[in-house]
Amino acid sequence: MANSDLKTLIRYSVLIALTTVMTMVIHIPTLGTNGYLNLGDMVVFIAALTMGKRAGLIVGGVGSALADLLLGYTHYAPITLVVKGLEGYIAGRILETKIGRQKPLIATAAGGIFMALGYFVPEIFMYGKGAIASIPGNIAQGLLGAFSSVILFMALRRARYLK
């Protein structure tokens, strides 16, 4: 294994663990569904901002699904693997564009809004009309992650912790 491959693997591992922890530390159950609000999205977006769409996909899917498994939300783990993975991928993909590089909040907010819609579709089958109750909380969570990740990313860049 090349040195750069090992560094990438370590970065992914740390970000996956951090996503899991940030999802579990702030864990506020939402009304109407068996979901919860958390700060894991912030780390998913940091992965996309610092390492790109592939990192956003892997960190978002694996880190968030692992948190669901550890918290006992096993019925959500497969959904989370896909939805949070795509949330990170979408943000990372938009960040590759001119508008994404100039205005990273657009990229992260798009990922967060996708996440809310991505959970809504399977929740229709799980909760029927009650799934509508999850939309405001998921949008709030996604936008909180979007804003906080961009603020943290800019601060780390200004402090020269990031290139």
C-alpha positions as CSV (number, residue, x, y, z in Angstrom):
1,M,0.0,0.0,0.0
2,A,1.4,3.4,-1.0
3,N,1.9,6.0,1.7
4,S,-0.7,8.3,0.1
5,D,-3.3,5.4,0.1
6,L,-2.6,4.8,3.8
7,K,-3.0,8.5,4.6
8,T,-6.4,8.5,2.7
9,L,-7.6,5.4,4.5
10,I,-6.7,6.9,7.9
11,R,-8.4,10.2,7.0
12,Y,-11.6,8.3,5.9
13,S,-11.4,6.2,9.1
14,V,-11.1,9.3,11.4
15,L,-14.0,11.1,9.6
16,I,-16.2,8.0,9.7
17,A,-15.6,7.7,13.4
18,L,-16.2,11.4,13.9
19,T,-19.4,11.2,11.9
20,T,-20.6,8.4,14.1
21,V,-19.7,10.2,17.3
22,M,-21.2,13.5,16.3
23,T,-24.4,11.7,15.3
24,M,-24.5,10.0,18.7
25,V,-23.5,12.8,21.0
26,I,-26.2,15.3,20.0
27,H,-29.2,12.9,19.7
28,I,-32.6,14.6,19.8
29,P,-35.5,12.3,18.9
30,T,-38.0,13.8,16.5
31,L,-41.8,13.7,16.8
32,G,-43.8,11.6,14.4
33,T,-41.0,9.3,13.4
34,N,-38.4,7.2,15.0
35,G,-35.6,9.5,13.7
36,Y,-33.5,12.0,15.5
37,L,-31.6,15.3,15.0
38,N,-27.8,15.3,15.2
39,L,-24.6,17.0,14.0
40,G,-23.2,14.2,11.9
41,D,-24.1,16.0,8.7
42,M,-21.5,18.6,9.6
43,V,-18.7,16.0,9.4
44,V,-20.1,14.5,6.2
45,F,-19.9,17.9,4.6
46,I,-16.4,18.5,6.0
47,A,-15.4,15.3,4.3
48,A,-16.8,16.5,1.0
49,L,-15.3,19.9,1.4
50,T,-11.8,18.6,2.2
51,M,-11.6,15.4,0.3
52,G,-14.2,15.4,-2.4
53,K,-17.3,13.5,-3.5
54,R,-15.9,10.0,-2.9
55,A,-15.1,10.9,0.8
56,G,-18.5,12.5,1.2
57,L,-20.1,9.3,-0.1
58,I,-18.1,6.9,2.0
59,V,-18.0,8.9,5.2
60,G,-21.6,10.0,5.0
61,G,-22.9,6.5,4.3
62,V,-20.8,4.4,6.6
63,G,-20.4,6.8,9.5
64,S,-24.1,7.6,9.7
65,A,-25.3,4.1,9.2
66,L,-22.9,2.9,11.9
67,A,-24.4,5.4,14.3
68,D,-27.9,4.1,13.5
69,L,-26.7,0.5,14.3
70,L,-25.1,1.5,17.6
71,L,-28.1,3.6,18.7
72,G,-30.5,0.8,18.0
73,Y,-32.1,2.4,14.9
74,T,-31.3,-0.7,12.8
75,H,-34.4,-0.3,10.6
76,Y,-32.9,3.0,9.4
77,A,-29.3,1.8,8.8
78,P,-29.8,0.7,5.2
79,I,-31.7,3.8,4.3
80,T,-29.1,6.0,6.1
81,L,-26.3,4.2,4.2
82,V,-27.8,5.3,0.9
83,V,-29.3,8.7,1.8
84,K,-26.3,10.1,3.8
85,G,-23.9,8.7,1.4
86,L,-25.6,10.4,-1.5
87,E,-25.9,13.6,0.6
88,G,-22.1,13.7,0.9
89,Y,-21.6,12.7,-2.8
90,I,-24.0,15.4,-4.0
91,A,-22.3,18.1,-2.0
92,G,-18.9,16.9,-3.1
93,R,-20.0,16.8,-6.8
94,I,-21.4,20.3,-6.7
95,L,-18.2,21.5,-4.9
96,E,-16.3,20.5,-8.1
97,T,-18.2,23.1,-10.1
98,K,-17.4,26.8,-10.3
99,I,-20.4,27.8,-8.3
100,G,-19.6,25.1,-5.7
101,R,-16.1,26.4,-5.3
102,Q,-17.2,30.0,-5.0
103,K,-20.2,29.4,-2.8
104,P,-19.7,26.1,-0.9
105,L,-22.9,26.8,1.1
106,I,-24.9,26.1,-2.0
107,A,-23.3,22.7,-2.4
108,T,-23.7,21.7,1.3
109,A,-27.3,23.0,1.5
110,A,-28.2,21.1,-1.7
111,G,-26.9,17.9,0.0
112,G,-28.8,18.7,3.2
113,I,-32.1,19.3,1.3
114,F,-31.5,16.0,-0.7
115,M,-31.1,14.2,2.7
116,A,-34.5,15.5,3.9
117,L,-36.2,14.3,0.7
118,G,-34.2,11.1,0.7
119,Y,-35.5,10.1,4.1
120,F,-39.1,11.2,3.3
121,V,-39.5,8.7,0.4
122,P,-39.0,5.5,2.5
123,E,-40.7,7.1,5.5
124,I,-43.9,7.4,3.5
125,F,-43.9,3.5,3.4
126,M,-43.0,3.3,7.1
127,Y,-45.3,6.0,8.6
128,G,-47.8,6.9,5.8
129,K,-48.9,10.6,6.1
130,G,-47.0,10.9,9.4
131,A,-43.8,11.0,7.3
132,I,-44.5,14.6,6.6
133,A,-43.6,15.3,10.3
134,S,-40.0,14.4,9.6
135,I,-39.4,17.0,6.8
136,P,-38.9,20.1,8.9
137,G,-36.5,18.4,11.3
138,N,-34.5,16.8,8.5
139,I,-34.3,20.1,6.6
140,A,-33.2,21.9,9.8
141,Q,-30.6,19.2,10.5
142,G,-29.3,19.3,6.9
143,L,-29.0,23.1,6.9
144,L,-27.4,23.2,10.3
145,G,-24.8,20.7,9.0
146,A,-24.4,22.8,5.8
147,F,-23.9,26.1,7.7
148,S,-21.7,24.7,10.5
149,S,-19.4,22.8,8.1
150,V,-18.8,25.8,5.8
151,I,-18.0,28.0,8.8
152,L,-15.7,25.4,10.2
153,F,-14.1,24.8,6.8
154,M,-13.5,28.5,6.3
155,A,-12.0,28.9,9.8
156,L,-9.7,26.0,9.3
157,R,-8.6,27.4,5.9
158,R,-7.9,30.8,7.4
159,A,-5.9,29.3,10.2
160,R,-3.9,27.4,7.5
161,Y,-4.8,24.0,8.8
162,L,-6.1,23.2,5.4
163,K,-4.6,24.0,2.0
